[in-house]
């Protein structure tokens, strides 16, 4: 068996790509959950504990919107929808 990591057969390359996609999925899940938790907690703090500052609440809502939009683009790029069969 050849131990050269760059000399993959087609089957090994396919398996390697799938394993890397699974690893990317787990890393993406951890990043998304941590960013979502931080954003949600800071937004809830701004809504309930900041008095008479509507601007900060709007800014936090805008930041959460931008975070959600960016994460949607990243996840769509990493995991495209499956191709329809003809």
Number of C-alpha atoms within 10 A of each C-alpha: 3 6 7 7 6 7 10 13 9 9 9 11 13 12 12 13 12 12 12 12 14 12 12 14 15 12 12 16 13 12 13 18 12 12 16 16 12 13 19 15 12 15 20 15 13 19 17 9 8 12 10 8 10 12 9 15 20 14 13 20 19 13 14 19 13 12 15 16 11 12 17 13 11 13 14 11 10 13 12 8 8 6 6 5 4 3
